């Protein structure tokens, strides 16, 4: 999922974005475990992002679900995160998956 990405690519975290505690799936991208999360702009509660996942990949049957905590194309400030979206699309045509087949955390 993160092919072509630099390991230090910043994430723009905005109102309504998500950060995940992951118990299943594979973490593709996460916030640093400690330290100041703010690199630019304004952030309240950045310490709550420490160590949280921002992108998670789930294998469901023969399919793949990629959850993005932040919008990868947000204002196109950086083109790097767009690679995440294109990599997710590249992983092939989607197929219908019955909700009962999804891991509990993804059902709602």
DSSP file (Angstrom, degrees, kcal/mol; ACC not computed):
  #  RESIDUE AA STRUCTURE BP1 BP2  ACC     N-H-->O    O-->H-N    N-H-->O    O-->H-N    TCO  KAPPA ALPHA  PHI   PSI    X-CA   Y-CA   Z-CA
    1    1 A X              0   0    0      0, 0.0    86,-0.2     0, 0.0    87,-0.2   0.000 360.0 360.0 360.0 -34.7    0.0    0.0    0.0
    2    2 A X    >   +     0   0    0     85,-0.1     3,-2.2     3,-0.1    82,-0.1   0.148 360.0 147.1-100.9  20.2    2.8    2.4    0.8
    3    3 A X  T 3  S+     0   0    0      1,-0.3    84,-0.1    80,-0.1     3,-0.1  -0.329  72.1  16.9 -58.0 132.9    5.0    1.7   -2.2
    4    4 A X  T 3  S+     0   0    0      1,-0.3    -1,-0.3    80,-0.0     2,-0.2   0.418  97.1 127.8  85.9  -0.9    6.8    4.8   -3.3
    5    5 A X    <   -     0   0    0     -3,-2.2     2,-0.3    78,-0.1    -1,-0.3  -0.616  59.8-125.1 -89.7 147.5    6.2    6.7   -0.1
    6    6 A X    >   -     0   0    0     -2,-0.2     3,-1.5     1,-0.1    -1,-0.0  -0.701  22.3-126.2 -82.5 143.1    8.9    8.4    2.0
    7    7 A X  T 3  S+     0   0    0     -2,-0.3    -1,-0.1     1,-0.3    -2,-0.0   0.714 107.5  49.5 -65.3 -19.3    8.9    7.2    5.6
    8    8 A X  T 3  S+     0   0    0      2,-0.0    -1,-0.3     0, 0.0     2,-0.2   0.103  74.2 142.6-107.9  23.0    8.6   10.7    7.0
    9    9 A X    <   -     0   0    0     -3,-1.5     2,-0.0     1,-0.1    -4,-0.0  -0.459  50.5-124.5 -64.2 127.2    5.7   12.0    4.8
   10   10 A X        -     0   0    0     -2,-0.2     2,-0.4     1,-0.0    71,-0.1  -0.346  15.2-141.2 -73.2 156.1    3.5   14.3    6.9
   11   11 A X        -     0   0    0     -2,-0.0     2,-0.8     2,-0.0    61,-0.1  -0.967   8.6-137.8-116.0 131.3   -0.2   13.7    7.3
   12   12 A X        -     0   0    0     -2,-0.4     2,-0.6    59,-0.2    59,-0.2  -0.817  22.8-164.0 -89.0 114.6   -2.6   16.6    7.4
   13   13 A X        +     0   0    0     -2,-0.8     2,-0.2    57,-0.1    57,-0.1  -0.888  15.2 173.8-105.2 118.7   -5.0   15.7   10.2
   14   14 A X    >   -     0   0    0     -2,-0.6     3,-2.4     1,-0.1     2,-0.1  -0.630  42.2 -61.3-120.3 176.4   -8.3   17.7   10.1
   15   15 A X  T 3  S+     0   0    0      1,-0.3    -1,-0.1    -2,-0.2     3,-0.1  -0.357 124.1  20.9 -57.4 129.4  -11.6   18.0   11.8
   16   16 A X  T 3  S+     0   0    0      1,-0.3    -1,-0.3    -2,-0.1     2,-0.0   0.317  93.1 130.2  90.8  -7.4  -13.4   14.7   11.4
   17   17 A X    <   -     0   0    0     -3,-2.4    -1,-0.3     1,-0.1     2,-0.3  -0.304  48.7-131.9 -74.1 165.9  -10.3   12.7   10.6
   18   18 A X        -     0   0    0     51,-2.9     2,-0.3    36,-0.1    -1,-0.1  -0.847  17.4-166.7-121.8 153.1   -9.6    9.4   12.4
   19   19 A X        -     0   0    0     -2,-0.3     2,-0.4    49,-0.1    35,-0.2  -0.987  25.5-143.4-134.6 138.5   -6.7    7.7   14.2
   20   20 A X  B     -A   53   0A   0     33,-2.9    33,-2.9    -2,-0.3     2,-0.6  -0.809  20.5-150.1-115.6 142.0   -7.0    4.0   15.0
   21   21 A X        -     0   0    0     -2,-0.4     2,-0.5    31,-0.2    31,-0.1  -0.952  38.2-147.5 -93.7 118.8   -6.1    1.6   17.7
   22   22 A X        +     0   0    0     -2,-0.6     3,-0.1     1,-0.1     5,-0.1  -0.789  39.6 158.8-102.6 127.8   -5.6   -1.6   15.7
   23   23 A X  S    S+     0   0    0     -2,-0.5     2,-0.3     1,-0.3    -1,-0.1   0.471  76.8  24.7-114.9 -11.5   -6.3   -5.1   16.9
   24   24 A X  S    S+     0   0    0     79,-0.0    -1,-0.3     2,-0.0     2,-0.1  -0.960  99.3  38.2-145.8 161.2   -6.7   -6.6   13.4
   25   25 A X  S    S-     0   0    0     -2,-0.3     2,-0.5    -3,-0.1    33,-0.2  -0.318  88.5 -68.5  88.7-178.0   -5.4   -5.8   10.0
   26   26 A X  E     -B   57   0A   0     31,-3.1    31,-2.8    -2,-0.1     2,-0.4  -0.966  39.6-128.2-120.0 125.4   -2.1   -4.5    9.0
   27   27 A X  E     +B   56   0A   0     -2,-0.5    29,-0.2    29,-0.2     3,-0.1  -0.593  27.1 175.9 -73.2 123.0   -0.9   -1.0    9.9
   28   28 A X  E    S+     0   0A   0     27,-2.8     2,-0.3    -2,-0.4    28,-0.2   0.799  70.4   8.5 -93.1 -38.4    0.3    0.8    6.7
   29   29 A X  E     +B   55   0A   0     26,-1.6    25,-3.0     2,-0.0    26,-1.8  -0.998  67.9 174.3-146.2 141.9    1.0    4.2    8.3
   30   30 A X  E     -B   53   0A   0     -2,-0.3    23,-0.3    23,-0.3     2,-0.2  -0.961  33.2-103.3-144.9 163.5    1.0    5.4   11.8
   31   31 A X        -     0   0    0     21,-2.9    20,-0.3    18,-0.3     6,-0.0  -0.527  56.0 -83.1 -80.6 153.4    1.8    8.5   13.8
   32   32 A X        -     0   0    0     -2,-0.2    19,-1.9     1,-0.1    20,-0.3  -0.222  37.1-122.5 -55.2 148.5    5.1    8.6   15.8
   33   33 A X  S    S+     0   0    0     17,-0.3     2,-0.3    18,-0.2    -1,-0.1   0.763  86.0   1.0 -67.6 -26.0    4.9    6.9   19.2
   34   34 A X  S    S+     0   0    0      2,-0.1     2,-0.1    16,-0.1    17,-0.1  -0.947  92.4  57.5-153.0 171.5    5.9   10.0   21.1
   35   35 A X  S    S-     0   0    0     -2,-0.3     2,-0.4    15,-0.1    15,-0.1  -0.360  90.9 -27.4  97.8-177.6    6.9   13.6   20.7
   36   36 A X        -     0   0    0      1,-0.2    -2,-0.1    -2,-0.1    -4,-0.1  -0.601  45.8-168.5 -76.2 123.4    5.2   16.6   19.1
   37   37 A X        +     0   0    0     -2,-0.4     2,-0.4    -6,-0.0    -1,-0.2   0.773  60.7  94.9 -82.4 -27.6    2.8   15.7   16.4
   38   38 A X        +     0   0    0      1,-0.2     3,-0.1     5,-0.1    -2,-0.1  -0.503  35.7 160.7 -72.0 124.2    2.4   19.2   15.1
   39   39 A X  S    S-     0   0    0      1,-0.5     2,-0.3    -2,-0.4    -1,-0.2   0.625  71.9  -5.0-109.4 -27.1    4.6   20.1   12.2
   40   40 A X  S    S+     0   0    0      2,-0.0    -1,-0.5     0, 0.0     2,-0.4  -0.956 110.1  12.7-164.7 146.0    2.7   23.1   10.9
   41   41 A X  S    S-     0   0    0     -2,-0.3     2,-0.4    -3,-0.1    -3,-0.0  -0.681  96.8 -35.4  92.3-135.3   -0.5   24.9   11.6
   42   42 A X        +     0   0    0     -2,-0.4     2,-0.3     2,-0.0    -3,-0.1  -0.995  51.8 170.0-138.7 134.3   -2.7   24.3   14.7
   43   43 A X        -     0   0    0     -2,-0.4     2,-0.5    -5,-0.1     3,-0.2  -0.955  13.4-166.5-151.0 126.3   -3.4   21.2   16.7
   44   44 A X  S    S+     0   0    0     -2,-0.3    -2,-0.0     1,-0.2     0, 0.0  -0.958  81.4  12.3-110.1 130.5   -5.1   20.6   20.0
   45   45 A X  S >  S+     0   0    0     -2,-0.5     3,-2.2     1,-0.0     4,-0.2   0.744  70.8 153.3  80.4  24.7   -4.7   17.2   21.6
   46   46 A X  G >   +     0   0    0      1,-0.3     3,-2.0    -3,-0.2     4,-0.5   0.768  63.9  71.6 -57.0 -26.3   -1.9   15.9   19.4
   47   47 A X  G >  S+     0   0    0      1,-0.3     3,-0.8     2,-0.2    -1,-0.3   0.747  86.6  65.8 -63.1 -21.4   -0.7   13.7   22.2
   48   48 A X  G <  S+     0   0    0     -3,-2.2    -1,-0.3     1,-0.2    -2,-0.2   0.603  95.0  58.6 -75.9 -10.3   -3.8   11.5   21.5
   49   49 A X  G X  S+     0   0    0     -3,-2.0     3,-2.4    -4,-0.2   -18,-0.3   0.636  75.1 125.6 -88.4 -15.9   -2.4   10.7   18.1
   50   50 A X  T <  S-     0   0    0     -3,-0.8   -17,-0.3    -4,-0.5   -18,-0.1  -0.193  88.3  -7.7 -51.7 120.6    0.9    9.2   19.5
   51   51 A X  T 3  S+     0   0    0    -19,-1.9    -1,-0.3   -20,-0.3   -18,-0.2   0.404  99.8 135.5  76.5  -2.5    1.3    5.6   18.2
   52   52 A X    <   -     0   0    0     -3,-2.4   -21,-2.9   -20,-0.3     2,-0.2  -0.448  56.9-114.0 -79.6 152.5   -2.1    5.5   16.5
   53   53 A X  E     -AB  20  30A   0    -33,-2.9   -33,-2.9   -23,-0.3   -23,-0.3  -0.600  24.8-176.0 -82.7 144.6   -2.5    4.1   13.0
   54   54 A X  E    S+     0   0A   0    -25,-3.0    15,-3.6     1,-0.3    16,-0.4   0.629  76.0  30.7-111.4 -23.6   -3.6    6.4   10.2
   55   55 A X  E     -CB  68  29A   0    -26,-1.8   -27,-2.8    13,-0.2   -26,-1.6  -0.993  68.2-177.8-137.4 130.1   -4.0    3.8    7.4
   56   56 A X  E     -CB  67  27A   0     11,-2.0    11,-3.0    -2,-0.4     2,-0.4  -0.984  13.8-151.1-131.5 138.6   -4.9    0.2    7.9
   57   57 A X  E     -CB  66  26A   0    -31,-2.8   -31,-3.1    -2,-0.4     2,-0.4  -0.924  12.8-168.9-110.2 131.9   -5.2   -2.7    5.4
   58   58 A X  E     -C   65   0A   0      7,-3.2     7,-3.0    -2,-0.4     2,-0.6  -0.980  14.4-145.4-122.6 130.1   -7.6   -5.5    6.0
   59   59 A X  E     -C   64   0A   0     -2,-0.4     2,-0.5     5,-0.2     5,-0.2  -0.847  20.4-179.8 -90.8 124.1   -7.8   -8.8    4.0
   60   60 A X  E >   -C   63   0A   0      3,-2.0     3,-2.7    -2,-0.6     2,-0.2  -0.931  60.0 -56.4-128.5 106.1  -11.4  -10.0    3.7
   61   61 A X  T 3  S-     0   0    0     -2,-0.5    36,-0.0     1,-0.3    41,-0.0  -0.452 119.6 -23.5  59.6-125.6  -11.7  -13.2    1.8
   62   62 A X  T 3  S+     0   0    0     -2,-0.2    -1,-0.3    -3,-0.1     2,-0.1   0.425 127.6  85.8 -92.4  -0.4  -10.1  -12.5   -1.6
   63   63 A X  E <   -C   60   0A   0     -3,-2.7    -3,-2.0    31,-0.0     2,-0.4  -0.395  66.1-138.8 -99.9 175.7  -10.7   -8.8   -1.2
   64   64 A X  E     -C   59   0A   0     -5,-0.2     2,-0.5    -2,-0.1    -5,-0.2  -1.000   8.0-163.7-137.3 131.8   -8.8   -6.0    0.4
   65   65 A X  E     -C   58   0A   0     -7,-3.0    -7,-3.2    -2,-0.4     2,-0.5  -0.975   5.1-166.6-116.9 130.3  -10.2   -3.0    2.4
   66   66 A X  E     -C   57   0A   0     -2,-0.5     2,-0.5    -9,-0.2    -9,-0.2  -0.974   5.1-159.6-117.2 122.1   -8.0    0.0    3.0
   67   67 A X  E     -C   56   0A   0    -11,-3.0   -11,-2.0    -2,-0.5     2,-0.5  -0.889   2.4-159.6-104.0 129.1   -9.1    2.5    5.7
   68   68 A X  E     -C   55   0A   0     -2,-0.5   -13,-0.2   -13,-0.2   -50,-0.1  -0.927   9.7-166.5-107.0 122.9   -7.7    6.0    5.6
   69   69 A X  S    S+     0   0    0    -15,-3.6   -51,-2.9    -2,-0.5     2,-0.3   0.813  80.8  33.7 -75.5 -30.5   -7.9    8.1    8.8
   70   70 A X  S    S-     0   0    0    -16,-0.4     2,-0.6   -53,-0.2   -57,-0.1  -0.871 100.4 -93.9-122.0 156.5   -7.1   11.2    6.9
   71   71 A X    >   -     0   0    0     -2,-0.3     3,-1.7   -59,-0.2   -59,-0.2  -0.586  31.0-153.9 -70.9 114.6   -8.1   12.3    3.4
   72   72 A X  T 3  S+     0   0    0     -2,-0.6    -1,-0.2     1,-0.3    12,-0.1   0.675  94.1  43.2 -68.8 -14.8   -5.1   11.3    1.2
   73   73 A X  T >  S+     0   0    0      8,-0.1     3,-1.0     9,-0.1     2,-0.3   0.124  78.5 156.0-113.2  21.1   -5.9   14.0   -1.4
   74   74 A X  G X  S-     0   0    0     -3,-1.7     3,-1.5     1,-0.3     4,-0.3  -0.300  83.0 -33.8 -55.9 111.3   -6.6   16.8    1.1
   75   75 A X  G 3  S-     0   0    0      1,-0.3    -1,-0.3    -2,-0.3    -2,-0.0   0.525  90.8-101.8  54.6   8.5   -6.0   20.1   -0.7
   76   76 A X  G <  S+     0   0    0     -3,-1.0    -1,-0.3     2,-0.1     3,-0.1   0.807  73.8 150.5  46.5  35.9   -3.2   18.4   -2.6
   77   77 A X  S <  S+     0   0    0     -3,-1.5     2,-0.4     1,-0.2    -1,-0.1   0.872  74.3  20.7 -61.7 -37.0   -0.7   20.1   -0.3
   78   78 A X        -     0   0    0     -4,-0.3     4,-0.3     1,-0.1     3,-0.3  -1.000  67.7-153.7-132.6 133.9    1.6   17.2   -0.8
   79   79 A X  S >> S+     0   0    0     -2,-0.4     3,-0.9     1,-0.2     4,-0.6   0.687  82.1  82.7 -80.8 -16.8    1.4   14.8   -3.8
   80   80 A X  T >4 S+     0   0    0      1,-0.2     3,-2.0     2,-0.2     4,-0.5   0.922  85.4  54.1 -55.3 -49.6    3.0   11.9   -1.8
   81   81 A X  T >> S+     0   0    0      1,-0.3     4,-1.0    -3,-0.3     3,-1.0   0.762  94.2  70.8 -61.7 -21.5   -0.2   10.8    0.0
   82   82 A X  H <> S+     0   0    0     -3,-0.9     4,-2.4    -4,-0.3    -1,-0.3   0.818  87.3  66.6 -61.1 -27.9   -2.0   10.5   -3.4
   83   83 A X  H <X S+     0   0    0     -3,-2.0     4,-3.0    -4,-0.6    -1,-0.3   0.857  94.3  58.0 -59.7 -34.7    0.2    7.5   -4.0
   84   84 A X  H <> S+     0   0    0     -3,-1.0     4,-2.1    -4,-0.5    -1,-0.2   0.918 107.4  46.2 -62.1 -43.2   -1.6    5.7   -1.2
   85   85 A X  H  X S+     0   0    0     -4,-1.0     4,-2.2     2,-0.2    -2,-0.2   0.937 114.7  46.4 -64.8 -47.0   -4.9    6.2   -3.0
   86   86 A X  H  X S+     0   0    0     -4,-2.4     4,-2.5     1,-0.2    -2,-0.2   0.885 111.0  52.5 -65.0 -38.0   -3.5    5.0   -6.3
   87   87 A X  H  X S+     0   0    0     -4,-3.0     4,-1.0   -86,-0.2    -1,-0.2   0.899 109.2  50.1 -63.5 -39.2   -1.8    2.0   -4.7
   88   88 A X  H  < S+     0   0    0     -4,-2.1     3,-0.4    -5,-0.2    -2,-0.2   0.909 112.4  46.8 -64.8 -41.7   -5.1    1.0   -3.1
   89   89 A X  H >< S+     0   0    0     -4,-2.2     3,-1.1     1,-0.2    -2,-0.2   0.895 105.3  61.1 -65.1 -39.7   -6.9    1.3   -6.4
   90   90 A X  H 3< S+     0   0    0     -4,-2.5    -1,-0.2     1,-0.3    -2,-0.2   0.789  82.3  82.3 -58.1 -29.5   -4.1   -0.7   -8.1
   91   91 A X  T 3< S-     0   0    0     -4,-1.0    -1,-0.3    -3,-0.4    -2,-0.1   0.273 105.6 -98.6 -70.5  17.2   -4.8   -3.7   -5.9
   92   92 A X    <   -     0   0    0     -3,-1.1    -1,-0.2   -29,-0.0   -28,-0.1  -0.048  52.7 -31.0 103.7 169.3   -7.6   -4.6   -8.2
   93   93 A X        -     0   0    0     -3,-0.1     2,-0.1     1,-0.1    -3,-0.0  -0.301  60.9-122.8 -64.1 140.5  -11.3   -4.6   -8.9
   94   94 A X        -     0   0    0    -31,-0.1     2,-0.3    -5,-0.0    -1,-0.1  -0.471  23.1-157.4 -81.5 156.5  -13.5   -4.6   -5.9
   95   95 A X        -     0   0    0     -2,-0.1     2,-0.2     0, 0.0   -32,-0.0  -0.924  31.3 -89.0-129.6 157.4  -16.1   -7.3   -5.4
   96   96 A X        -     0   0    0     -2,-0.3     2,-0.4   -33,-0.0   -33,-0.0  -0.461  42.2-165.1 -67.3 132.8  -19.2   -7.3   -3.3
   97   97 A X        -     0   0    0     -2,-0.2     2,-0.2   -36,-0.0     5,-0.1  -0.988  21.4-122.7-123.1 128.2  -18.6   -8.5    0.2
   98   98 A X    >   -     0   0    0     -2,-0.4     3,-2.3     1,-0.1     4,-0.4  -0.492  21.8-128.0 -65.8 134.1  -21.5   -9.5    2.6
   99   99 A X  G >  S+     0   0    0      1,-0.3     3,-1.4     2,-0.2    -1,-0.1   0.788 107.4  66.0 -56.0 -29.9  -21.3   -7.4    5.7
  100  100 A X  G 3  S+     0   0    0      1,-0.3    -1,-0.3     7,-0.0     7,-0.1   0.733  95.4  58.5 -65.0 -21.4  -21.4  -10.6    7.8
  101  101 A X  G <  S+     0   0    0     -3,-2.3    -1,-0.3     2,-0.1    -2,-0.2   0.593  87.1  98.6 -83.9 -10.6  -18.0  -11.5    6.4
  102  102 A X  S <  S-     0   0    0     -3,-1.4     5,-0.1    -4,-0.4   -42,-0.1  -0.482  86.5-100.0 -78.3 146.5  -16.4   -8.3    7.7
  103  103 A X    >>  -     0   0    0     -2,-0.2     3,-2.0     1,-0.1     4,-0.6  -0.310  40.6-106.4 -58.5 150.3  -14.4   -8.2   11.0
  104  104 A X  G >4 S+     0   0    0      1,-0.3     3,-1.1     2,-0.2     4,-0.3   0.818 117.4  59.0 -50.4 -40.1  -16.4   -6.9   13.9
  105  105 A X  G 34 S+     0   0    0      1,-0.2     3,-0.4     2,-0.1    -1,-0.3   0.743 106.0  49.7 -65.5 -21.9  -14.6   -3.6   14.0
  106  106 A X  G <4 S+     0   0    0     -3,-2.0    -1,-0.2     1,-0.2    -2,-0.2   0.560  91.3  77.6 -94.5  -8.2  -15.6   -2.8   10.4
  107  107 A X    <<        0   0    0     -3,-1.1    -1,-0.2    -4,-0.6    -2,-0.1   0.573 360.0 360.0 -81.6  -7.5  -19.3   -3.6   10.8
  108  108 A X              0   0    0     -3,-0.4    -3,-0.1    -4,-0.3    -2,-0.1   0.426 360.0 360.0 132.2 360.0  -20.2   -0.4   12.5
